[in-house]
């Protein structure tokens, strides 16, 4: 079991400088802090705190000595900035007391300072703690790697712009002006603006524990983009363009059950139940499990693919050249693009269009939209409802007024 992590930051509370402690609920740590007279809990800031002093810091370190890893990089950075010490001396997160580089390299994996995977940015020393703290919190909250990468990138854009201005001092009014700048000067699209707001919201409300920080910042109205779908003839041409049994099975699997590319490549052999004719999707988007129907046609295709495979899959339904490792999403996407080119389909479509087409075709067959929502694994019915704008079965029943005029012979 991994030990707890305590993040120590500076805090202005009741007119005085304080040491703030942030950590996941832990009865042992809370009990140890209660035994000290100096450390108290703040309902306002939702953290434990003590007056900022070397003595109090040492008391805290002694109290939680064997219970947690302490990340004091934000506090250390704050103190160095006050003293105007060279930024290169900023300490890394420590294991209760300062460790040498050699000692850090010998630490177990869980005890090492958090590593933030993002491109090198021109970020001032005063904000050096922001991305590491944010990355650590994203990890503790079990956010997906793609979401974490997006949030860190969006936050870094603000930090570069701030230069020497401390990010932790910004108010809703400052951030509102920043979002206007992103829209008017940077010309960011609505979806990018939403991602940026989500990243800022995460840092200020989750990491810094600011309450209702973003209520004052309006969100831009999202553009409604209808998905591109393929017709039956296009689907036939696409599938016929693929000769490799494994590649054909990958595309058939995605379309037959409306799966995302990540869901297809992460399918394990044990997830395919021929007895119940079901496929179990594990930890899909939003960390949701769900069951989808296993098409009898798809079952035959999968059996044929495995029978013809020289190297049989061991763990995953579709494996890379290395047995036991899943096929990459990039490779699956390339299969689709090659099939599209061979089939002569010029429409702007991607691997995800198989999922869009599946949902639209079900809707045209008269399947209740609520069932389609569950099959696709959508959280909100509004996400599924966009397919009602694409479905052609209702549209073909509506004749244009121009047709009526023409039939009446009133147009010359």
Beta strands, then each sheet from edge to edge (+ up, - down):
strand 1: 4-13
strand 2: 16-22
strand 3: 40-42
strand 4: 47-51
strand 5: 68-71
strand 6: 272-273
strand 7: 278-281
strand 8: 290-293
sheet 1: 3+ 4- 2+ 1- 5-
sheet 2: 6+ 7- 8+
end
